[in-house]
Amino acid sequence: MPRETKKQRFERMHAEYEVLREIIPEPECALDFETPFQLLVATVLSAQTTDVRVNSVTPTLFKDYGTPDKLAAANPERIEDIIHPVGFYRAKADHIITLSGQIMRDFDGVVPKTMEELTTLAGVGRKTANVVLGNAFGIPGFPVDTHVIRLTGRLRWRSDWRSTHPDPVKIEKEITDYFEPDEWTNLSHRLILFGRSTCHARRPECADCPLNDTCPSAGMFG
Ligand code: SF4
């Protein structure tokens, strides 16, 4: 592929995103939740596991511990038992109990609505904060997870696509510069869903991919 100018990359990126908008018209958060607090907890639990697995434990967890006051006062061993299937259950139980206490102590029992405040909570990084901002509060956020990193690299939407250790914060900054803020949350959802359905980590389905006319990585995976 001849070297693209920045303008050409921008135009290709938006043409490819239009295709994703058509094939994924109404992307939704795959985690089940009823309140911002529940989404926050579910997102912390989702590290290194699937949303399906998280959704299998949260009904039990939220039945008795669905608010920060209740979870802050919970017996850690009971929480570990409930969330055991999601893996890293000791660290995750510690994080969700601790962050509940922080919300009670530092934020009057209410999940804060800024990146700066959310990232003071135990186990909450920019990705989790962006999930909560975008999906619970309707505040533009662009969560960068493993699918977003992979897709933006294969599609060469980001300038450091060759990097073997790309920086999620740099990706967030670069990609959000190219899109309107009210599109950020759905952009992330669509990349994640497309990564799960078609552009898999090991065997992307390039032959049947609707982006294979323009994707610079099409057919490079054997
Ligand atoms: S053509 Fe292949 S590498 Fe490119 S987006 Fe589609 S599945 Fe992924």
Boltz pocket constraint, residues with backbone or C-beta under 6 A from the ligand:
constraints:
  - pocket:
      binder: B
      contacts: [[A, 154], [A, 155], [A, 198], [A, 199], [A, 200], [A, 204], [A, 205], [A, 206], [A, 207], [A, 209], [A, 210], [A, 211], [A, 212], [A, 215], [A, 216], [A, 217], [A, 218], [A, 219]]
      max_distance: 6.0
